[in-house]
Amino acid sequence: MFRHRVFLLLGTLRKNRPMPNTIRNANPTPDNPVYMRKGKMLCAAYRDDDGKKPVRMHSTPFPAQHLPSGRPRIVNGYNKNMRAVDTTDAILKAYGGQRKNRKPWKKVVLHLFHRIEHNAFIFYKKKNTSETLVKSRLRFIKEVVESLSGIRNE
């Protein structure tokens, strides 16, 4: 059954995961990514700007090329094909409630609350048509908090 199917792999790697030492210890400059290939698997280390941590990626569908912008093709492919989990995590991180806390249950409750709020915002955007004005996510959060607390800021 699987003989005729082609499986492609594309994703990011954490530094503590198994990978070639060339990629793990790479210190790429923004205009010079580091590539390494074994068979169909391509590993790359790329730094977007000076001062940022390098991003380590692996891929089977993309070659070791960079675009005219200097960004590796593997990064653009990942961003283009990123699905709901990665997108939601990125959005939640922007408004995240991850604070230092000694009680782990508080982090879990806050995370669940942020997920519920994010899903409510997605439903809100789908419900509102183009003729009604769609609020920004921040404005939506403020209005939800105001309505739940009974405080109106007018």
C-alpha positions in Angstrom: 0.0 0.0 0.0 2.7 2.5 0.9 5.1 1.6 -1.9 3.6 3.9 -4.4 3.1 6.9 -2.0 5.7 9.6 -1.6 6.2 11.0 1.9 7.8 14.4 2.3 9.3 15.8 5.4 9.6 19.4 6.3 10.1 21.0 9.7 12.2 22.6 12.4 14.7 21.0 14.7 15.4 21.9 18.3 19.1 22.1 19.2 18.8 19.1 21.7 17.5 16.7 19.1 19.7 14.3 17.1 21.2 16.0 14.1 24.6 16.3 12.4 27.1 18.3 14.5 27.8 20.6 11.5 24.2 21.9 11.8 24.0 21.7 15.6 27.1 23.9 16.1 26.6 26.0 13.0 26.9 29.8 13.4 25.5 31.1 10.1 25.4 34.7 9.1 22.2 36.2 7.8 23.5 35.9 4.2 25.2 32.6 4.5 23.1 29.6 5.6 24.8 26.2 6.4 23.5 23.1 4.5 24.1 19.4 4.9 22.6 16.6 2.9 22.4 12.8 3.5 20.4 11.0 0.8 17.2 12.8 0.3 17.3 14.5 3.7 18.5 18.1 3.7 19.4 19.9 7.0 20.0 23.6 7.2 20.9 26.2 9.7 19.8 29.8 9.0 19.9 33.1 10.8 17.4 35.8 9.9 19.1 38.7 11.5 22.3 39.3 13.5 21.6 38.8 17.2 18.8 36.2 16.6 19.3 32.5 17.3 19.8 30.3 14.2 16.9 28.2 13.0 17.6 24.6 12.2 15.4 22.8 9.6 15.2 19.5 7.8 13.5 18.8 4.5 13.1 16.2 1.8 11.3 18.2 -0.9 13.5 21.3 -1.1 17.0 21.8 -2.6 19.9 23.7 -0.9 19.2 27.0 -2.6 18.5 30.5 -1.5 16.2 33.0 -3.0 17.2 36.4 -4.2 16.2 37.8 -0.8 19.0 35.6 0.7 16.5 33.4 2.6 16.8 29.7 2.0 14.1 28.1 -0.1 13.4 25.6 2.7 12.3 28.5 5.0 9.9 29.9 2.5 8.5 26.4 1.9 8.0 25.8 5.6 6.3 29.2 6.0 4.0 28.6 3.0 3.0 25.1 4.1 2.7 25.8 7.8 -0.6 24.4 9.1 -3.0 25.3 11.9 -1.0 24.1 14.9 2.1 26.2 14.0 -0.1 29.2 13.1 -2.2 29.0 16.3 0.9 28.6 18.4 2.5 31.7 16.8 -0.6 33.8 17.3 -1.1 32.6 20.9 2.6 33.5 21.7 2.0 37.1 20.7 -0.7 37.5 23.4 0.6 34.7 25.7 0.0 34.6 29.4 3.1 32.5 30.1 4.4 34.0 33.3 6.8 32.6 35.9 4.6 30.7 38.2 5.2 28.0 40.8 1.7 26.5 40.3 1.6 24.6 37.0 -2.2 24.4 37.0 -2.4 28.2 36.6 -0.4 27.9 33.3 -2.6 25.2 32.1 -5.8 27.2 32.9 -4.4 30.3 31.3 -3.4 28.4 28.2 -6.8 26.8 27.9 -8.4 30.2 28.3 -6.2 31.7 25.5 -7.2 28.7 23.2 -10.9 29.3 23.9 -10.5 33.0 23.2 -8.6 32.4 20.0 -11.3 29.9 18.8 -14.0 32.5 19.6 -12.1 35.1 17.6 -11.9 32.7 14.6 -15.7 32.1 14.8 -16.3 35.9 15.1 -14.3 36.5 12.0 -16.1 33.8 10.1 -19.5 35.0 11.3 -18.9 38.6 10.2 -19.3 39.3 6.6 -17.4 41.8 4.5 -20.0 44.5 5.0 -19.5 44.6 8.7 -16.4 45.9 10.3 -14.2 43.1 11.7 -12.4 44.1 14.9 -8.7 43.4 15.5 -7.9 40.5 17.8 -6.7 42.9 20.5 -9.9 44.9 20.4 -11.9 41.7 20.4 -10.1 40.5 23.6 -10.6 43.9 25.3 -14.4 43.8 24.5 -14.7 40.3 25.8 -12.9 41.1 29.1 -15.0 44.3 29.5 -18.3 42.4 28.9 -17.4 39.6 31.3 -16.2 42.0 34.0 -19.2 44.4 33.6 -16.9 47.4 33.0 -17.5 49.5 29.9 -14.8 51.8 28.7 -16.5 54.5 26.6 
